[in-house]
Amino acid sequence: MPELPEVQALADYLDGRMKDRVVTDVELGSIAVLKTFDPPPDALVGRPVDGVTRHGKFVDVDVDGTHLVFHLARAGWLRWYEEVPATRVRPGKTPIALRVRLDDGSGFDLTEAGTKKGLAAYVVPEPSAVPGIASLGLDPLADDFTLEAFTALLTGRRTQIKGLLRDQSVIAGVGNAYSDEVLHAARLSPFALASSLTEEEVARLYEALRTTLTAAVMAAEGRPAAELKDAKRQGMNVHGRTGEACPVCGDTVHEVSFADSSLQYCPTCQTGGKELADRRMSRLLR
């Protein structure tokens, strides 16, 4: 799933190519992907793109005051064309969910692999009209995301820190992969309770969150959309590296599996050498 760094890079990539271009057509390959009906997609046609920005994991294309917002979910992605294929998108006959054409012949497709569909697009007068954006928490790279603000978010929360980092209503843009990376950098167990962290651990986690995401944004900056997934994988120290050596201490990276996801961690760096039980209600083995 694309997370804050990849979505930021994607928004920047699109902004550099779409700004001041005029939308000439919007084609739907999947009615289900469009979560709004008023205004219709045709409302974007004939209007210039003012810019492309990010809200959490959402990409926001501002088309002369009307916004095309999309969330790529787990298996969605964007394919950019310098010259969009001339063939029209046929609903139900293609993996293409949505296609946007611009006046210079360029444009993009939104596609989604797999059977579990989560890709979502919205045409709205304001980004805040998208429920997922309206409920977003603080952006971890924003100027107002201070140590004091982060500390306030954790205070009194008897929630495992891994889940809290992924909660979009608390912190916007972090998902499964970067929460693993942040916790590894902070040397914290994914199952530590937020309310139990010491002042020093909170400060360490805050610093790891900011530096990990900033480094990932910088690594993704300027890359074409087609390269962002591979760049994300290559930048991981523990996530997706079960059985490999931790690059910090050399211990073996371990995994905890759940029904539809998994997490990775280093026992030496994060749990005092103890292995986490590999079951849904995981706790430190005693």
Buried (B, 14 or more C-beta within 10 A) or exposed (E): BBBBBBBBBBBBBBBEBBBEBBBBBBBBBBEEBBBBEEEEBEBBBEEBBBBBBBBBBBBBBBBBEBBBBBBBBBBBBBBBBEEBEEEEBEBEEBEBBBBBBBBEEBBBBBBBEEEEBBBBBBBBEEBEBBEBBEEBBBBBBEEEBEBEEBBEBBEEBEBBBBBBBBBBEBBBBBBBBBBBBBBBBBBBBBBBBBEEBEEEBBBBBBBBBBEBBEBBBEBBEEBEBEEBEEBBEEBBBBBBBBEEEBBBEEBBBBBBEEEEEBBBBBBBBBBEEEEBBEEEEBEEEE
